Amino acid sequence: MIKTILFDVDGVMLSEERYFDASALTVWELVHSPQYLGLKGDAFTPSPGETQIRAVRESVFDRDEVLNLIKSRGINSNWDMVFLTFSYQIIRLVEALKAKLGAEATDLLTNQINRVQVDQLREWACAEAPDFQVDYAAFTADFAKGTAQKADMLLYLNQIAWERCGVKTEMFSQSSELWELCQETFQEWYLGDERVPSSIGRKTAQTGKKGFLTDEIPIVPPAEMIDLFRTLKEKGYTLGIGTGRPSLETRVPLSELNILEWFDPDRIVTASHVLEVEEEFPELAPMSKPHPISYVKGLLGLSTPNREAVNFSLPIANGDEVLIVGDSLADFLAAKSIGCKFAATLTGLSGQEARAKFEEVKADYIFDDVRGILTIL
């Protein structure tokens, strides 16, 4: 009998569209802004209109083909999506520079890449490869050659660096300075100039971004979500959250929609909490989904010490008492690790097309949207 229900946020309560928009804009800035690579092919602005945002996303994610591949391999973090997409273009640029600069260019891939190295790449690209063409669609073809899943996808960039540039490196990983640069730049886009300082401790590097935090798109009418969570709460279920969003990006929109109040405050687990666990146990990073830690913390409560959560015995003995509700393969894999029930909502990126995938992996329940939970309880 189910007693605890843990919900993902994106693709379950809130549309992922704005996150994907912000991811695409981040890559676009890193590739085309004069403050970063400054490559030709598009004119960058920190305040694009809706029409331009749609065009940028269609280009950067190749009509969502890139997104679909990344999500199908179990990657659920927008930070990782940005890192993968931008790093791939860096490798291609170094490949083009190798013809004239040789080891001077390829050696750059063997060490950490931060703003200094990005500036160097911009100078080289302008002087030595002025005709270099960004090719976002090539990402899908290169990654389709391998079978890397989840966090191994980030490491697979090292293999691509070897195949394209003939350089052996282990630089591409979540613990890299380049990953941090991608993460912080994404936060600038999603939060906007006003909220960035409280999130990452500095002002936006390129001002003029209004952010998407107050422009969220609820999947189900807010009044109906409130009725759902109120009903579940009144029936005695313990409600928690396990999301890849940082705390600010979780609490602000859900509070504005009057949804947050129905969840146990001790069981609202975000990417901010996962990062804290990674800092305490760096040898276990990355711990974003499909790693189960966000849901384990949601099950045990934030007041439970991180060490106890990390060492918690899985699969749990009372798996029938816990239900995870998510829209992605990463959520399913986390639930499988925990040994609990899983309900898939067909309101993520793939929509109804995801039904076949969830049927194939034998998800316990498949709903058109989160309201379907009431049919099984």
URWOVEN-V154333 format. One record per run of one state. SS is the DSSP state (@ for helix, = for strand, . for the rest). FROM is the first residue (numbers start at 1). TO is the last residue. If there is no record, write none. Layout:
{{SS FROM TO} {SS FROM TO}}
//
This chain:
{{. 1 3} {= 4 7} {. 8 9} {= 10 10} {. 11 13} {= 14 14} {. 15 16} {@ 17 32} {. 33 49} {@ 50 60} {. 61 64} {@ 65 72} {. 73 77} {@ 78 101} {. 102 102} {@ 103 110} {. 111 114} {@ 115 128} {. 129 137} {@ 138 144} {. 145 151} {@ 152 165} {. 166 176} {@ 177 191} {. 192 192} {@ 193 200} {. 201 217} {= 218 218} {. 219 221} {@ 222 234} {. 235 237} {= 238 242} {. 243 246} {@ 247 256} {. 257 259} {@ 260 262} {. 263 264} {@ 265 267} {= 268 269} {. 270 270} {@ 271 280} {. 281 281} {@ 282 284} {. 285 292} {@ 293 300} {. 301 305} {@ 306 310} {. 311 318} {@ 319 321} {= 322 326} {. 327 328} {@ 329 338} {. 339 340} {= 341 345} {. 346 350} {@ 351 360} {. 361 364} {= 365 367} {. 368 369} {@ 370 375} {. 376 377}}
//
